[in-house]
């Protein structure tokens, strides 16, 4: 397939010829009806040139037209990934500082001993898990197929990398490479989510949601007091607060609003990924499977995910749980173990069967 630049230049040349109303030198002017016929012929030729072989369709044409826009979006996302990572670090650090300066002293001075122990244990455990999994998600390579000739089974050839693509592998236009078991490109990580860092990404989302919910619930009473205090600033006469007290009020309000917003937004994203994991799908595969479901439904068939290992088994595969003790050492505690599979070969335990007898 020729590049979009060639198709664009070809289209422009035909447009110029189509719009050229003046007759050539030495040729008698054509009648209006004949001129309209020529214009219509050029227009049909222009359209037919966009489908110069049987493999080209309207989707290919739209991809070529929007290729410059895709290029701009990909490059902007690539450069803004660093900004997003710095923003995550800055916001997380600000929340931790406010908790240590504002929330923790209240807990230590007013709560019973058992609640103090619980808050210190749970809060620092969640903080440790968030920091560990975010670092691993941003620094761990998602995995790439071999760039040299190998015996690895492949299902197709990547049109961008021109290398064999194993099953569940997709090309990331932002990273400009193929990703094993690609889920999506996350700008907040400045990295793709793939086979080798999918566990770190989901664990980060889960523990970050738990941490935001913990902060939001724990500082709810302080937020109400701080909000009432801020409202009293504008009363007549205004309430007298020191600079430090005002700083504490603003910090608590910032803490509650930020953690509550992130808990709702990130909680919804975490729930969506949990559903995908239970189904044995990635975000890319979900989009592809929906199209396949509609296509087979029109033929009276039913689509079955070939990579469905069972709801519980999907979680075991994701977290690398092989023994019962691994739920503690590999899920509830930081662990750098790699997935059991290599991401190149995937077993298909569920074959496609027929219903009535026409099912897939």
N, C-alpha and C positions, 0 to 999 in steps of 0.2 A: 504494500500500500504506500502510495506516495504521501509526502508530508503535507501538512495543512498549508504551508507556505506556497507549495506548488499549486494546490487547489485554489487558494485565494488569488494568486496571480493569474491563473487561467480564467477565473470568474471575472476578474477585472478586465482582462483583454477582450473577453466576449461582450462585456457590458459596453466597452468603448466602441466595438464594432456595431453593436445593436443600436447605440445612440447616434451613430454617424449618419445623419440624414442627407448630406450632400452627395451627389453622385460622383463617381470617379471621372477623371479627365478622359475625354474621348468617348464617353458612354452617354447615350441619350437619356434624359431624365425619365424616370419610370412614372407610370400613372399612380395616383394615390392608392388605388386598390392593390396594385402590385407592390407598392412600397409597404403597405400594411402586411401583405403576405410575407415579404422578406423579413420584416421586423418580427413577425410571429415565428418564422423559421429560426431566426437567431435566438429568440427566447426559448424555444423548445431545445435547441442545441445547448444553450446555457444550462438548462435544467438537466438534460441528459448527461452533460459532461461531469456533473456532480456524482453520477452513478456510473462510473466508467468500468466497473466490473460487477459481478454478481454478489460480491462480498460487501459492497458498499451500500449503506441504507441511510435513512434520515438521521439515525443516531450518530453515525459516523460524520455526517455533514454538520450536525449541531456541535459535536465535539471539536471539529476543526474550526468552526466559527468562534466558539467560546474558548479556544485554546489560549489566546492572550489573557483573557480574564482569569482562567485557571492558573496561568503562570504567575500573574500578579498576586493572587490569593495565596498560592503556595509559598512564594518568596516572602510575602509579608508575614505569614504564619510562622515561617522558619525563623525569621529575625525577631519576631515578637515573642517567640518561645522563651528566650532568655529573659525578657521583661516579665513574663508571667511567672517564671520560676522565682525571680527576685521578689515579685509581689507576694507569692505564697510564703516565702521565707520571712518577709517583713511583717505580714499580717499575723502569721503564727507566732513570731517573736513578740509582737506587741501584745497578743492575748496572754502569752506566758508571763510577761512582765507585769501586766495588770493583775493577773491572778495572784502572783507572788506578793505584790505590793498592797493590793486592796482586799482580795477575797480570803487569802490564807490567814492573815492576822485575825480576821473576824472568826474564822473556824477555830483557830487555836485558842482564842480568848473566851468564846461563848459556847462552844459545842461540848457535849460529854466526851469522855475519853474514847469510848468505842467508836463514836462517829469521827473523831479526829483520826484514829487509826485507819478507818475505812477510807476517808477522804485522801489521806496521804498515800495510802497503798494504791487505791484505784486511780487517782489522778496521775501519779508518777508512772504507773504501769501503762496507761493510755498514752501519755506523752512519749514514753520510750518506744512504744509500738508505732506511733505516728512518725517519729523522726527516723526510725530504722527503715520502715517500709517506703517512706518517701525518698530517702537517699538511695535505696536499692532500686526503686522503680525508675529513677532518673538516670542512674549510672549503669544499669544492667542492659546489655544489648538484647533486643527482643528475639534475635536469631535470624540468620539469613541462609538461603540455600547455597550450595556450592557454586562458585563462579567458574570452576574448571570442569572438564568432562569427568563424570563419575557414573557409577552403576545405580545411583539412587533413582527409584521410580518417579516419574513425573506425569502430570496429567495434561500439561499444555506448555507452551513457550511464551514467556513474557515478551510483549511487543515493545516494551521500553528497555529492559535489560538485555534482551535477546539471549536469555539463558533458560534452561528447563525449570518449570515451576512444579514443586511437589504438591500433593493434595493440601488444601486449606491454606495455601500460600497466596498472598496478594501483593500487588505493587503499591508502595506508598509514594505518591508524587511529591510529598514534602521532603521526605528523607531521600528520595530518588533511588530507591532500592526495593527489592522484594523482601517481605517479612513473613517468617514462618508463623502460621496460625494467627494472622493479623486480626486484631479486634478493631482498632482505630488509632489515629494519631492524636495524642493528647497534648495540646499546647501548654497545659499547666505542668506537664513533666518535661516538655521540650524533647519528647521521645515517643516512639511508637510503642503501643501495647501489643505484645506478641507472645510467642510461646514461652520464652524464658523469663519474662517479667510480668506476665498476666497476674500471677499470684500476688506479687508485690503491689501492683496497682489496685487490685480489689481490696487487699488488706488495708492499704492506706485509706481508701474511701470509707471502708467500714469503721476503722478506728478513729478517723477524723470526724465522722458523723457521731460516734459515741462520745468523743471528747467535747464536741460542740454542744451536744445535748446535755452533757454533765455540767458544763459551764453555764449554759442557759438556765437550767433548773436551779443550780446552786446559788446563782446571784440574782434570782428573781426578786426576792425581798429587798436586796440592796438596790436593784434597779428602780423599784417603785419609790423607795426613799429618795434616791438621787433625782428621779424625774420630778417629784414633788418639790425638792429643793431647788431645782433649776427653774421651775415655774415661779417660785417665790422671788427669784431675782427681779422679776418684772412687776412685782406688787408695789403698792405705795403705802407705807415706806418699804423699800426693799429689805429683804432679810440680810443680815450681816454674816458673811462667810469669809474665811481666810482664803488666800490664794491656793493653799494646799487642799483645803476642803473642796473648792471648786474644781480643782484638777482631779480629785478623786471622783466627784460626781460625773464629770465628763468622761472619765475613763471607764466607769462602771456602765454608763449608758452605751458607750462605744462597744464595750465587751458584750453586753447582752444583745444589742442589735446585730452585731456581726455574727456571733455564734448562733443565734436563732435563725438568721437568714441562711447561713451556710448549712446548718442542720437540716433545714427544709429542702434546699436545692440539692445538696450532696446526698441527702438521704434518699431522695427520689431517684437520683442516678445510681446509687448503690443498690436500691431495690430492683431497678431495671436490669442491672448486670447480674444480680442474683437470679432473676428469672431466666436470663439467657444461659447462665451456667447450669441451672437445673435442667434446661432443655438440651444442653450439649451444643450450643451455638455460640458464635461470636457475633458482634454487631454487623460485620460484613456478611456473614453467612445468613443472618436473619433476613437481611434485605434480599439476598439471592433466593433463599428458600420461599419467601412470600411470593415471588414471581413464579417459582416452580410449582407452588401449591395451586395458584390460579391456572397455570397452563395445564396441569394434569387434571384439574377439576373439570375443565372444559371437555376433556376426553373421557370423563367418567372414572378417573383413577384417583388414588389417594397417595400423597407424598409422605414418605417416612424418612426421617433424618438418618443417613447411613452411619453417623458418628454418635448415635445415642447408646450409651453404655448403662443407663439406669440413673435415676435421679441422685441417689446417694453416691454411686460410683463416680459421677461427674465431680462432686465435691472432693472425693478422695483423690482423683486424678489431679485436680487443680492444686490442692494443698500438699500433694505428695504423701498422703497418709497410707502407710502400708501395715502399720501395727496400731493397736489401740492407744499405746503411749504417745504416738505421734500427734494425736489431737492436742496434747499438752505441749510437747517439745517443738512441734512444727507449726502449730496454729496459734496457741495462746502465748507463745514465747518467740522471740526473734530467732529466725533460722535462715541460713543461706544455702540450704540444700537446693540442688537443681532438679528439674522435673525428671521423672523416670524415663519418659520417651524423649527421642531426639528431635521431634518435630518434623521429620522428613517422611516417616512412614506411619500411617494411621490404619489400624485395623477397622474393618467395617463389620461389626457383629450383627447388624440388622440388614439382611438382604431385602431387596425390593420384591414384594409378593403381589399377586393379582387378586382382585376382588370380583366376584360374581361371574366369572373368574377374570375380572378386569380391574384390579387394584394395583397401585404401586405403593 
